[in-house]
Amino acid sequence: MNRELSSLEREIEETRERLGATIDQLLYRSSPKTIVGREVAQVKAHFVEPETGAPRTDNILKAAGGVVGAVVLFMVIRRLAS
């Protein structure tokens, strides 16, 4: 009986430690600073080659083309509305 009780206590303590580690990890991952850092790294990786640091011109040109297209579309709609 005593052996079962100490085994149960050990299991409860191990579970408590695992839950504590999980909660700490969730708090870290949901921190606004961590989220922003992750998103910035993702955007940088889209426009810059992570291994070499060289710019990815194809992705840069696509983004610039999209911005120019949106500006032109806005100007045409504005001119038609006047």
PDB file of N, CA, C and O in Angstrom:
ATOM      1  N   MET A   1       0.821  -1.190   0.000  1.00  0.00           N
ATOM      2  CA  MET A   1       0.000   0.000   0.000  1.00  0.00           C
ATOM      3  C   MET A   1       0.869   1.260   0.000  1.00  0.00           C
ATOM      4  O   MET A   1       0.602   2.217  -0.726  1.00  0.00           O
ATOM      5  N   ASN A   2       1.919   1.233   0.836  1.00  0.00           N
ATOM      6  CA  ASN A   2       2.816   2.385   0.923  1.00  0.00           C
ATOM      7  C   ASN A   2       3.545   2.603  -0.399  1.00  0.00           C
ATOM      8  O   ASN A   2       3.780   3.739  -0.811  1.00  0.00           O
ATOM      9  N   ARG A   3       3.899   1.504  -1.057  1.00  0.00           N
ATOM     10  CA  ARG A   3       4.590   1.577  -2.343  1.00  0.00           C
ATOM     11  C   ARG A   3       3.682   2.200  -3.403  1.00  0.00           C
ATOM     12  O   ARG A   3       4.134   3.012  -4.210  1.00  0.00           O
ATOM     13  N   GLU A   4       2.404   1.821  -3.401  1.00  0.00           N
ATOM     14  CA  GLU A   4       1.452   2.371  -4.361  1.00  0.00           C
ATOM     15  C   GLU A   4       1.251   3.870  -4.124  1.00  0.00           C
ATOM     16  O   GLU A   4       1.130   4.646  -5.072  1.00  0.00           O
ATOM     17  N   LEU A   5       1.218   4.257  -2.881  1.00  0.00           N
ATOM     18  CA  LEU A   5       1.030   5.656  -2.534  1.00  0.00           C
ATOM     19  C   LEU A   5       2.212   6.503  -2.990  1.00  0.00           C
ATOM     20  O   LEU A   5       2.017   7.587  -3.540  1.00  0.00           O
ATOM     21  N   SER A   6       3.441   6.022  -2.769  1.00  0.00           N
ATOM     22  CA  SER A   6       4.611   6.789  -3.195  1.00  0.00           C
ATOM     23  C   SER A   6       4.709   6.828  -4.718  1.00  0.00           C
ATOM     24  O   SER A   6       5.150   7.828  -5.283  1.00  0.00           O
ATOM     25  N   SER A   7       4.304   5.756  -5.382  1.00  0.00           N
ATOM     26  CA  SER A   7       4.291   5.737  -6.848  1.00  0.00           C
ATOM     27  C   SER A   7       3.282   6.754  -7.376  1.00  0.00           C
ATOM     28  O   SER A   7       3.559   7.477  -8.333  1.00  0.00           O
ATOM     29  N   LEU A   8       2.138   6.800  -6.759  1.00  0.00           N
ATOM     30  CA  LEU A   8       1.109   7.750  -7.159  1.00  0.00           C
ATOM     31  C   LEU A   8       1.566   9.189  -6.924  1.00  0.00           C
ATOM     32  O   LEU A   8       1.350  10.056  -7.770  1.00  0.00           O
ATOM     33  N   GLU A   9       2.185   9.437  -5.801  1.00  0.00           N
ATOM     34  CA  GLU A   9       2.711  10.774  -5.520  1.00  0.00           C
ATOM     35  C   GLU A   9       3.763  11.179  -6.543  1.00  0.00           C
ATOM     36  O   GLU A   9       3.782  12.326  -6.988  1.00  0.00           O
ATOM     37  N   ARG A  10       4.636  10.254  -6.920  1.00  0.00           N
ATOM     38  CA  ARG A  10       5.673  10.531  -7.919  1.00  0.00           C
ATOM     39  C   ARG A  10       5.041  10.865  -9.276  1.00  0.00           C
ATOM     40  O   ARG A  10       5.474  11.793  -9.959  1.00  0.00           O
ATOM     41  N   GLU A  11       4.013  10.097  -9.655  1.00  0.00           N
ATOM     42  CA  GLU A  11       3.320  10.367 -10.918  1.00  0.00           C
ATOM     43  C   GLU A  11       2.671  11.747 -10.905  1.00  0.00           C
ATOM     44  O   GLU A  11       2.733  12.478 -11.894  1.00  0.00           O
ATOM     45  N   ILE A  12       2.060  12.095  -9.803  1.00  0.00           N
ATOM     46  CA  ILE A  12       1.420  13.407  -9.686  1.00  0.00           C
ATOM     47  C   ILE A  12       2.463  14.514  -9.800  1.00  0.00           C
ATOM     48  O   ILE A  12       2.228  15.516 -10.475  1.00  0.00           O
ATOM     49  N   GLU A  13       3.599  14.346  -9.155  1.00  0.00           N
ATOM     50  CA  GLU A  13       4.662  15.358  -9.221  1.00  0.00           C
ATOM     51  C   GLU A  13       5.217  15.489 -10.640  1.00  0.00           C
ATOM     52  O   GLU A  13       5.466  16.602 -11.104  1.00  0.00           O
ATOM     53  N   GLU A  14       5.415  14.354 -11.341  1.00  0.00           N
ATOM     54  CA  GLU A  14       5.904  14.397 -12.723  1.00  0.00           C
ATOM     55  C   GLU A  14       4.896  15.096 -13.629  1.00  0.00           C
ATOM     56  O   GLU A  14       5.274  15.892 -14.489  1.00  0.00           O
ATOM     57  N   THR A  15       3.617  14.797 -13.432  1.00  0.00           N
ATOM     58  CA  THR A  15       2.570  15.441 -14.228  1.00  0.00           C
ATOM     59  C   THR A  15       2.534  16.937 -13.957  1.00  0.00           C
ATOM     60  O   THR A  15       2.370  17.735 -14.881  1.00  0.00           O
ATOM     61  N   ARG A  16       2.683  17.316 -12.709  1.00  0.00           N
ATOM     62  CA  ARG A  16       2.701  18.728 -12.332  1.00  0.00           C
ATOM     63  C   ARG A  16       3.866  19.449 -13.010  1.00  0.00           C
ATOM     64  O   ARG A  16       3.705  20.570 -13.492  1.00  0.00           O
ATOM     65  N   GLU A  17       5.037  18.812 -13.049  1.00  0.00           N
ATOM     66  CA  GLU A  17       6.209  19.418 -13.696  1.00  0.00           C
ATOM     67  C   GLU A  17       5.997  19.564 -15.204  1.00  0.00           C
ATOM     68  O   GLU A  17       6.342  20.589 -15.791  1.00  0.00           O
ATOM     69  N   ARG A  18       5.427  18.528 -15.824  1.00  0.00           N
ATOM     70  CA  ARG A  18       5.156  18.605 -17.272  1.00  0.00           C
ATOM     71  C   ARG A  18       4.162  19.713 -17.583  1.00  0.00           C
ATOM     72  O   ARG A  18       4.343  20.465 -18.541  1.00  0.00           O
ATOM     73  N   LEU A  19       3.115  19.816 -16.775  1.00  0.00           N
ATOM     74  CA  LEU A  19       2.125  20.874 -16.988  1.00  0.00           C
ATOM     75  C   LEU A  19       2.735  22.253 -16.796  1.00  0.00           C
ATOM     76  O   LEU A  19       2.420  23.184 -17.538  1.00  0.00           O
ATOM     77  N   GLY A  20       3.601  22.385 -15.808  1.00  0.00           N
ATOM     78  CA  GLY A  20       4.276  23.660 -15.593  1.00  0.00           C
ATOM     79  C   GLY A  20       5.130  24.056 -16.786  1.00  0.00           C
ATOM     80  O   GLY A  20       5.132  25.216 -17.197  1.00  0.00           O
ATOM     81  N   ALA A  21       5.861  23.086 -17.346  1.00  0.00           N
ATOM     82  CA  ALA A  21       6.693  23.360 -18.520  1.00  0.00           C
ATOM     83  C   ALA A  21       5.829  23.717 -19.726  1.00  0.00           C
ATOM     84  O   ALA A  21       6.182  24.598 -20.510  1.00  0.00           O
ATOM     85  N   THR A  22       4.708  23.036 -19.871  1.00  0.00           N
ATOM     86  CA  THR A  22       3.804  23.314 -20.988  1.00  0.00           C
ATOM     87  C   THR A  22       3.219  24.714 -20.874  1.00  0.00           C
ATOM     88  O   THR A  22       3.132  25.434 -21.869  1.00  0.00           O
ATOM     89  N   ILE A  23       2.821  25.101 -19.677  1.00  0.00           N
ATOM     90  CA  ILE A  23       2.262  26.439 -19.466  1.00  0.00           C
ATOM     91  C   ILE A  23       3.314  27.504 -19.748  1.00  0.00           C
ATOM     92  O   ILE A  23       3.008  28.520 -20.372  1.00  0.00           O
ATOM     93  N   ASP A  24       4.546  27.288 -19.298  1.00  0.00           N
ATOM     94  CA  ASP A  24       5.626  28.240 -19.579  1.00  0.00           C
ATOM     95  C   ASP A  24       5.847  28.376 -21.078  1.00  0.00           C
ATOM     96  O   ASP A  24       6.030  29.483 -21.585  1.00  0.00           O
ATOM     97  N   GLN A  25       5.831  27.249 -21.788  1.00  0.00           N
ATOM     98  CA  GLN A  25       6.035  27.274 -23.235  1.00  0.00           C
ATOM     99  C   GLN A  25       4.888  28.012 -23.933  1.00  0.00           C
ATOM    100  O   GLN A  25       5.122  28.797 -24.851  1.00  0.00           O
ATOM    101  N   LEU A  26       3.659  27.762 -23.500  1.00  0.00           N
ATOM    102  CA  LEU A  26       2.517  28.462 -24.094  1.00  0.00           C
ATOM    103  C   LEU A  26       2.571  29.964 -23.830  1.00  0.00           C
ATOM    104  O   LEU A  26       2.258  30.760 -24.715  1.00  0.00           O
ATOM    105  N   LEU A  27       2.959  30.349 -22.637  1.00  0.00           N
ATOM    106  CA  LEU A  27       3.089  31.776 -22.332  1.00  0.00           C
ATOM    107  C   LEU A  27       4.146  32.432 -23.215  1.00  0.00           C
ATOM    108  O   LEU A  27       3.949  33.545 -23.703  1.00  0.00           O
ATOM    109  N   TYR A  28       5.261  31.745 -23.419  1.00  0.00           N
ATOM    110  CA  TYR A  28       6.323  32.289 -24.266  1.00  0.00           C
ATOM    111  C   TYR A  28       5.837  32.407 -25.711  1.00  0.00           C
ATOM    112  O   TYR A  28       6.036  33.444 -26.345  1.00  0.00           O
ATOM    113  N   ARG A  29       5.210  31.369 -26.231  1.00  0.00           N
ATOM    114  CA  ARG A  29       4.777  31.368 -27.626  1.00  0.00           C
ATOM    115  C   ARG A  29       3.664  32.362 -27.895  1.00  0.00           C
ATOM    116  O   ARG A  29       3.531  32.845 -29.019  1.00  0.00           O
ATOM    117  N   SER A  30       2.853  32.683 -26.879  1.00  0.00           N
ATOM    118  CA  SER A  30       1.740  33.610 -27.092  1.00  0.00           C
ATOM    119  C   SER A  30       2.093  35.042 -26.707  1.00  0.00           C
ATOM    120  O   SER A  30       1.238  35.925 -26.768  1.00  0.00           O
ATOM    121  N   SER A  31       3.322  35.278 -26.318  1.00  0.00           N
ATOM    122  CA  SER A  31       3.757  36.620 -25.968  1.00  0.00           C
ATOM    123  C   SER A  31       3.755  37.505 -27.218  1.00  0.00           C
ATOM    124  O   SER A  31       4.258  37.084 -28.259  1.00  0.00           O
ATOM    125  N   PRO A  32       3.205  38.715 -27.140  1.00  0.00           N
ATOM    126  CA  PRO A  32       3.180  39.599 -28.313  1.00  0.00           C
ATOM    127  C   PRO A  32       4.575  39.833 -28.907  1.00  0.00           C
ATOM    128  O   PRO A  32       4.729  39.884 -30.127  1.00  0.00           O
ATOM    129  N   LYS A  33       5.568  39.972 -28.064  1.00  0.00           N
ATOM    130  CA  LYS A  33       6.934  40.195 -28.558  1.00  0.00           C
ATOM    131  C   LYS A  33       7.422  38.996 -29.370  1.00  0.00           C
ATOM    132  O   LYS A  33       8.062  39.169 -30.407  1.00  0.00           O
ATOM    133  N   THR A  34       7.130  37.808 -28.912  1.00  0.00           N
ATOM    134  CA  THR A  34       7.527  36.595 -29.627  1.00  0.00           C
ATOM    135  C   THR A  34       6.781  36.476 -30.948  1.00  0.00           C
ATOM    136  O   THR A  34       7.369  36.113 -31.967  1.00  0.00           O
ATOM    137  N   ILE A  35       5.496  36.780 -30.932  1.00  0.00           N
ATOM    138  CA  ILE A  35       4.693  36.700 -32.153  1.00  0.00           C
ATOM    139  C   ILE A  35       5.223  37.683 -33.194  1.00  0.00           C
ATOM    140  O   ILE A  35       5.375  37.325 -34.362  1.00  0.00           O
ATOM    141  N   VAL A  36       5.502  38.907 -32.785  1.00  0.00           N
ATOM    142  CA  VAL A  36       6.027  39.919 -33.716  1.00  0.00           C
ATOM    143  C   VAL A  36       7.370  39.465 -34.274  1.00  0.00           C
ATOM    144  O   VAL A  36       7.610  39.579 -35.476  1.00  0.00           O
ATOM    145  N   GLY A  37       8.234  38.961 -33.428  1.00  0.00           N
ATOM    146  CA  GLY A  37       9.538  38.486 -33.885  1.00  0.00           C
ATOM    147  C   GLY A  37       9.417  37.374 -34.902  1.00  0.00           C
ATOM    148  O   GLY A  37      10.157  37.340 -35.885  1.00  0.00           O
ATOM    149  N   ARG A  38       8.473  36.450 -34.669  1.00  0.00           N
ATOM    150  CA  ARG A  38       8.248  35.353 -35.607  1.00  0.00           C
ATOM    151  C   ARG A  38       7.751  35.869 -36.951  1.00  0.00           C
ATOM    152  O   ARG A  38       8.213  35.421 -38.000  1.00  0.00           O
ATOM    153  N   GLU A  39       6.814  36.805 -36.922  1.00  0.00           N
ATOM    154  CA  GLU A  39       6.260  37.350 -38.161  1.00  0.00           C
ATOM    155  C   GLU A  39       7.300  38.150 -38.939  1.00  0.00           C
ATOM    156  O   GLU A  39       7.367  38.049 -40.164  1.00  0.00           O
ATOM    157  N   VAL A  40       8.106  38.937 -38.247  1.00  0.00           N
ATOM    158  CA  VAL A  40       9.164  39.705 -38.912  1.00  0.00           C
ATOM    159  C   VAL A  40      10.156  38.752 -39.577  1.00  0.00           C
ATOM    160  O   VAL A  40      10.577  38.986 -40.710  1.00  0.00           O
ATOM    161  N   ALA A  41      10.522  37.701 -38.890  1.00  0.00           N
ATOM    162  CA  ALA A  41      11.456  36.721 -39.461  1.00  0.00           C
ATOM    163  C   ALA A  41      10.859  36.053 -40.690  1.00  0.00           C
ATOM    164  O   ALA A  41      11.569  35.782 -41.658  1.00  0.00           O
ATOM    165  N   GLN A  42       9.558  35.787 -40.657  1.00  0.00           N
ATOM    166  CA  GLN A  42       8.901  35.159 -41.796  1.00  0.00           C
ATOM    167  C   GLN A  42       8.876  36.093 -43.004  1.00  0.00           C
ATOM    168  O   GLN A  42       9.127  35.656 -44.127  1.00  0.00           O
ATOM    169  N   VAL A  43       8.577  37.371 -42.785  1.00  0.00           N
ATOM    170  CA  VAL A  43       8.563  38.331 -43.892  1.00  0.00           C
ATOM    171  C   VAL A  43       9.974  38.518 -44.454  1.00  0.00           C
ATOM    172  O   VAL A  43      10.161  38.566 -45.670  1.00  0.00           O
ATOM    173  N   LYS A  44      10.961  38.622 -43.566  1.00  0.00           N
ATOM    174  CA  LYS A  44      12.349  38.758 -44.031  1.00  0.00           C
ATOM    175  C   LYS A  44      12.756  37.555 -44.855  1.00  0.00           C
ATOM    176  O   LYS A  44      13.411  37.707 -45.886  1.00  0.00           O
ATOM    177  N   ALA A  45      12.382  36.361 -44.421  1.00  0.00           N
ATOM    178  CA  ALA A  45      12.737  35.148 -45.158  1.00  0.00           C
ATOM    179  C   ALA A  45      12.080  35.119 -46.527  1.00  0.00           C
ATOM    180  O   ALA A  45      12.596  34.483 -47.446  1.00  0.00           O
ATOM    181  N   HIS A  46      10.941  35.804 -46.678  1.00  0.00           N
ATOM    182  CA  HIS A  46      10.267  35.851 -47.977  1.00  0.00           C
ATOM    183  C   HIS A  46      11.030  36.737 -48.970  1.00  0.00           C
ATOM    184  O   HIS A  46      11.021  36.470 -50.172  1.00  0.00           O
ATOM    185  N   PHE A  47      11.683  37.778 -48.475  1.00  0.00           N
ATOM    186  CA  PHE A  47      12.356  38.721 -49.358  1.00  0.00           C
ATOM    187  C   PHE A  47      13.876  38.587 -49.364  1.00  0.00           C
ATOM    188  O   PHE A  47      14.534  39.161 -50.232  1.00  0.00           O
ATOM    189  N   VAL A  48      14.445  37.846 -48.421  1.00  0.00           N
ATOM    190  CA  VAL A  48      15.903  37.685 -48.346  1.00  0.00           C
ATOM    191  C   VAL A  48      16.214  36.212 -48.141  1.00  0.00           C
ATOM    192  O   VAL A  48      15.587  35.544 -47.318  1.00  0.00           O
ATOM    193  N   GLU A  49      17.177  35.713 -48.887  1.00  0.00           N
ATOM    194  CA  GLU A  49      17.611  34.320 -48.760  1.00  0.00           C
ATOM    195  C   GLU A  49      18.248  34.125 -47.382  1.00  0.00           C
ATOM    196  O   GLU A  49      19.254  34.769 -47.085  1.00  0.00           O
ATOM    197  N   PRO A  50      17.688  33.250 -46.529  1.00  0.00           N
ATOM    198  CA  PRO A  50      18.207  33.106 -45.157  1.00  0.00           C
ATOM    199  C   PRO A  50      19.664  32.626 -45.087  1.00  0.00           C
ATOM    200  O   PRO A  50      20.416  33.069 -44.218  1.00  0.00           O
ATOM    201  N   GLU A  51      20.060  31.740 -45.979  1.00  0.00           N
ATOM    202  CA  GLU A  51      21.422  31.192 -45.909  1.00  0.00           C
ATOM    203  C   GLU A  51      22.480  32.198 -46.342  1.00  0.00           C
ATOM    204  O   GLU A  51      23.516  32.337 -45.692  1.00  0.00           O
ATOM    205  N   THR A  52      22.216  32.901 -47.447  1.00  0.00           N
ATOM    206  CA  THR A  52      23.232  33.779 -48.021  1.00  0.00           C
ATOM    207  C   THR A  52      23.026  35.258 -47.699  1.00  0.00           C
ATOM    208  O   THR A  52      23.976  36.040 -47.742  1.00  0.00           O
ATOM    209  N   GLY A  53      21.803  35.641 -47.380  1.00  0.00           N
ATOM    210  CA  GLY A  53      21.504  37.047 -47.130  1.00  0.00           C
ATOM    211  C   GLY A  53      21.263  37.829 -48.416  1.00  0.00           C
ATOM    212  O   GLY A  53      21.089  39.047 -48.381  1.00  0.00           O
ATOM    213  N   ALA A  54      21.253  37.129 -49.555  1.00  0.00           N
ATOM    214  CA  ALA A  54      21.016  37.779 -50.844  1.00  0.00           C
ATOM    215  C   ALA A  54      19.523  38.070 -51.012  1.00  0.00           C
ATOM    216  O   ALA A  54      18.680  37.275 -50.597  1.00  0.00           O
ATOM    217  N   PRO A  55      19.203  39.213 -51.622  1.00  0.00           N
ATOM    218  CA  PRO A  55      17.786  39.533 -51.824  1.00  0.00           C
ATOM    219  C   PRO A  55      17.147  38.586 -52.840  1.00  0.00           C
ATOM    220  O   PRO A  55      17.794  38.165 -53.799  1.00  0.00           O
ATOM    221  N   ARG A  56      15.902  38.262 -52.627  1.00  0.00           N
ATOM    222  CA  ARG A  56      15.136  37.450 -53.582  1.00  0.00           C
ATOM    223  C   ARG A  56      14.412  38.412 -54.522  1.00  0.00           C
ATOM    224  O   ARG A  56      13.303  38.860 -54.233  1.00  0.00           O
ATOM    225  N   THR A  57      15.040  38.717 -55.629  1.00  0.00           N
ATOM    226  CA  THR A  57      14.509  39.732 -56.543  1.00  0.00           C
ATOM    227  C   THR A  57      13.159  39.340 -57.118  1.00  0.00           C
ATOM    228  O   THR A  57      12.330  40.214 -57.372  1.00  0.00           O
ATOM    229  N   ASP A  58      12.913  38.051 -57.331  1.00  0.00           N
ATOM    230  CA  ASP A  58      11.620  37.651 -57.885  1.00  0.00           C
ATOM    231  C   ASP A  58      10.483  38.026 -56.942  1.00  0.00           C
ATOM    232  O   ASP A  58       9.458  38.541 -57.387  1.00  0.00           O
ATOM    233  N   ASN A  59      10.649  37.778 -55.657  1.00  0.00           N
ATOM    234  CA  ASN A  59       9.604  38.134 -54.687  1.00  0.00           C
ATOM    235  C   ASN A  59       9.503  39.643 -54.501  1.00  0.00           C
ATOM    236  O   ASN A  59       8.408  40.175 -54.317  1.00  0.00           O
ATOM    237  N   ILE A  60      10.628  40.329 -54.548  1.00  0.00           N
ATOM    238  CA  ILE A  60      10.618  41.796 -54.421  1.00  0.00           C
ATOM    239  C   ILE A  60       9.889  42.416 -55.606  1.00  0.00           C
ATOM    240  O   ILE A  60       9.082  43.329 -55.431  1.00  0.00           O
ATOM    241  N   LEU A  61      10.170  41.922 -56.816  1.00  0.00           N
ATOM    242  CA  LEU A  61       9.499  42.459 -58.012  1.00  0.00           C
ATOM    243  C   LEU A  61       8.006  42.165 -57.998  1.00  0.00           C
ATOM    244  O   LEU A  61       7.209  42.999 -58.428  1.00  0.00           O
ATOM    245  N   LYS A  62       7.617  40.994 -57.512  1.00  0.00           N
ATOM    246  CA  LYS A  62       6.181  40.673 -57.413  1.00  0.00           C
ATOM    247  C   LYS A  62       5.485  41.643 -56.458  1.00  0.00           C
ATOM    248  O   LYS A  62       4.405  42.148 -56.765  1.00  0.00           O
ATOM    249  N   ALA A  63       6.090  41.901 -55.317  1.00  0.00           N
ATOM    250  CA  ALA A  63       5.486  42.813 -54.344  1.00  0.00           C
ATOM    251  C   ALA A  63       5.422  44.231 -54.897  1.00  0.00           C
ATOM    252  O   ALA A  63       4.402  44.905 -54.752  1.00  0.00           O
ATOM    253  N   ALA A  64       6.503  44.692 -55.530  1.00  0.00           N
ATOM    254  CA  ALA A  64       6.518  46.035 -56.104  1.00  0.00           C
ATOM    255  C   ALA A  64       5.483  46.152 -57.218  1.00  0.00           C
ATOM    256  O   ALA A  64       4.804  47.172 -57.329  1.00  0.00           O
ATOM    257  N   GLY A  65       5.358  45.113 -58.044  1.00  0.00           N
ATOM    258  CA  GLY A  65       4.348  45.119 -59.107  1.00  0.00           C
ATOM    259  C   GLY A  65       2.939  45.188 -58.543  1.00  0.00           C
ATOM    260  O   GLY A  65       2.080  45.880 -59.089  1.00  0.00           O
ATOM    261  N   GLY A  66       2.701  44.477 -57.459  1.00  0.00           N
ATOM    262  CA  GLY A  66       1.387  44.528 -56.823  1.00  0.00           C
ATOM    263  C   GLY A  66       1.063  45.908 -56.281  1.00  0.00           C
ATOM    264  O   GLY A  66      -0.069  46.375 -56.401  1.00  0.00           O
ATOM    265  N   VAL A  67       2.046  46.559 -55.687  1.00  0.00           N
ATOM    266  CA  VAL A  67       1.836  47.909 -55.151  1.00  0.00           C
ATOM    267  C   VAL A  67       1.572  48.887 -56.285  1.00  0.00           C
ATOM    268  O   VAL A  67       0.652  49.700 -56.202  1.00  0.00           O
ATOM    269  N   VAL A  68       2.373  48.815 -57.342  1.00  0.00           N
ATOM    270  CA  VAL A  68       2.187  49.713 -58.486  1.00  0.00           C
ATOM    271  C   VAL A  68       0.827  49.470 -59.117  1.00  0.00           C
ATOM    272  O   VAL A  68       0.128  50.423 -59.461  1.00  0.00           O
ATOM    273  N   GLY A  69       0.441  48.211 -59.274  1.00  0.00           N
ATOM    274  CA  GLY A  69      -0.869  47.892 -59.846  1.00  0.00           C
ATOM    275  C   GLY A  69      -2.004  48.434 -59.002  1.00  0.00           C
ATOM    276  O   GLY A  69      -2.982  48.950 -59.541  1.00  0.00           O
ATOM    277  N   ALA A  70      -1.890  48.326 -57.683  1.00  0.00           N
ATOM    278  CA  ALA A  70      -2.936  48.835 -56.792  1.00  0.00           C
ATOM    279  C   ALA A  70      -3.037  50.352 -56.879  1.00  0.00           C
ATOM    280  O   ALA A  70      -4.138  50.902 -56.871  1.00  0.00           O
ATOM    281  N   VAL A  71      -1.897  51.033 -56.963  1.00  0.00           N
ATOM    282  CA  VAL A  71      -1.896  52.499 -57.077  1.00  0.00           C
ATOM    283  C   VAL A  71      -2.530  52.924 -58.393  1.00  0.00           C
ATOM    284  O   VAL A  71      -3.332  53.857 -58.420  1.00  0.00           O
ATOM    285  N   VAL A  72      -2.177  52.248 -59.487  1.00  0.00           N
ATOM    286  CA  VAL A  72      -2.748  52.582 -60.798  1.00  0.00           C
ATOM    287  C   VAL A  72      -4.251  52.335 -60.782  1.00  0.00           C
ATOM    288  O   VAL A  72      -5.020  53.159 -61.277  1.00  0.00           O
ATOM    289  N   LEU A  73      -4.671  51.212 -60.222  1.00  0.00           N
ATOM    290  CA  LEU A  73      -6.100  50.914 -60.147  1.00  0.00           C
ATOM    291  C   LEU A  73      -6.829  51.979 -59.333  1.00  0.00           C
ATOM    292  O   LEU A  73      -7.910  52.422 -59.722  1.00  0.00           O
ATOM    293  N   PHE A  74      -6.255  52.389 -58.221  1.00  0.00           N
ATOM    294  CA  PHE A  74      -6.850  53.430 -57.388  1.00  0.00           C
ATOM    295  C   PHE A  74      -6.974  54.739 -58.167  1.00  0.00           C
ATOM    296  O   PHE A  74      -7.995  55.422 -58.081  1.00  0.00           O
ATOM    297  N   MET A  75      -5.933  55.087 -58.927  1.00  0.00           N
ATOM    298  CA  MET A  75      -5.960  56.333 -59.708  1.00  0.00           C
ATOM    299  C   MET A  75      -7.017  56.264 -60.800  1.00  0.00           C
ATOM    300  O   MET A  75      -7.715  57.251 -61.035  1.00  0.00           O
ATOM    301  N   VAL A  76      -7.153  55.131 -61.473  1.00  0.00           N
ATOM    302  CA  VAL A  76      -8.170  54.985 -62.534  1.00  0.00           C
ATOM    303  C   VAL A  76      -9.567  55.083 -61.940  1.00  0.00           C
ATOM    304  O   VAL A  76     -10.425  55.771 -62.493  1.00  0.00           O
ATOM    305  N   ILE A  77      -9.807  54.407 -60.826  1.00  0.00           N
ATOM    306  CA  ILE A  77     -11.130  54.456 -60.199  1.00  0.00           C
ATOM    307  C   ILE A  77     -11.441  55.873 -59.741  1.00  0.00           C
ATOM    308  O   ILE A  77     -12.571  56.341 -59.887  1.00  0.00           O
ATOM    309  N   ARG A  78     -10.442  56.563 -59.186  1.00  0.00           N
ATOM    310  CA  ARG A  78     -10.647  57.937 -58.732  1.00  0.00           C
ATOM    311  C   ARG A  78     -10.964  58.857 -59.903  1.00  0.00           C
ATOM    312  O   ARG A  78     -11.824  59.732 -59.796  1.00  0.00           O
ATOM    313  N   ARG A  79     -10.259  58.657 -61.034  1.00  0.00           N
ATOM    314  CA  ARG A  79     -10.496  59.496 -62.201  1.00  0.00           C
ATOM    315  C   ARG A  79     -11.882  59.240 -62.786  1.00  0.00           C
ATOM    316  O   ARG A  79     -12.553  60.180 -63.213  1.00  0.00           O
ATOM    317  N   LEU A  80     -12.324  57.968 -62.812  1.00  0.00           N
ATOM    318  CA  LEU A  80     -13.649  57.638 -63.323  1.00  0.00           C
ATOM    319  C   LEU A  80     -14.751  58.159 -62.422  1.00  0.00           C
ATOM    320  O   LEU A  80     -15.827  58.519 -62.900  1.00  0.00           O
ATOM    321  N   ALA A  81     -14.492  58.202 -61.113  1.00  0.00           N
ATOM    322  CA  ALA A  81     -15.497  58.664 -60.164  1.00  0.00           C
ATOM    323  C   ALA A  81     -15.665  60.185 -60.208  1.00  0.00           C
ATOM    324  O   ALA A  81     -16.694  60.692 -59.762  1.00  0.00           O
ATOM    325  N   SER A  82     -14.687  60.923 -60.731  1.00  0.00           N
ATOM    326  CA  SER A  82     -14.760  62.382 -60.735  1.00  0.00           C
ATOM    327  C   SER A  82     -15.641  62.897 -61.835  1.00  0.00           C
ATOM    328  O   SER A  82     -15.808  64.109 -61.975  1.00  0.00           O
TER     329      SER A  82
END
